[in-house]
Amino acid sequence: MSKPDPRVDAFLRHVKLWPDETALLRAVMLATDLVEDYKWGQPCYVFNGRNVALIGGFKDSLRLSYRDWE
């Protein structure tokens, strides 16, 4: 399990679009071995120093964007 990053806590306090869903996605990500970080104004999840996933809220959707590293 990953440790929560206090910067993401602060980010979540100000989320206006999709707050419950964003918190739920965060909980899912924290249940993994990924390291939570805060980059580009969004929660970012890292493995072995490489960015793996970002949580981003948009007007009409919430997205978990990820990169598949070979």
N, C-alpha and C positions, 0 to 999 in steps of 0.2 A: 504494500500500500504506500502511496505517495503522501508526502506531507503537504498540507495546504500552504500556499504562498500568501502572506498578508496583503500583498499588492492586489491579488485577485479578490480577496475579501473586500477590500476597498472598492474595487471595480464593481463587484456584485451589489454593493449598497447603492450604486448610482444607475444601474441598468433599468431602463424604462420599458424597452421592448423585450418581451419574452423572459422576464425575471425568473419565474418558476422553472421554466424549461432550461434556462441557462444554468441554474443551480443544480438541476437534475443531471444535465450532461457533465457538469463539473464533478459531481459525486461519482458518476460512472468512471470518469478519467482518473480520479483519485484512487479508485479501487484497483488500478493497474500498477505496474512497476515504473510507469513513466514519471518523470520529475516535472512538477508544475512550475512554470515560470510565467512572467508577464512581459510580453514583447509586442511592439507595434500597437499598444493600447488594447490588447486582447489577451485572454488566457492562452498560454502556449504550453504544450507538453513535449518533453524532450527525452530521448533515449540515447545513451552513449554520446552525449554532446551534440546530437543532431535533432533538429526540430522535426517532430512527427505529426503533431496535430494542433489546430487552432479552433477555438470556439468563437463564432462571430454572429452577432444578431443584425439582421437587416429589416427593412420595413415590412416585408411580407414573409420572412422566413428566418429560421435560426439554423446555422450550419456548423457542422463539424467537418472542417477541411483537414485532410491528412495527406501525407506524402508516403508513398510506398518505397522504402529503401531496399535495394537488392542486397 
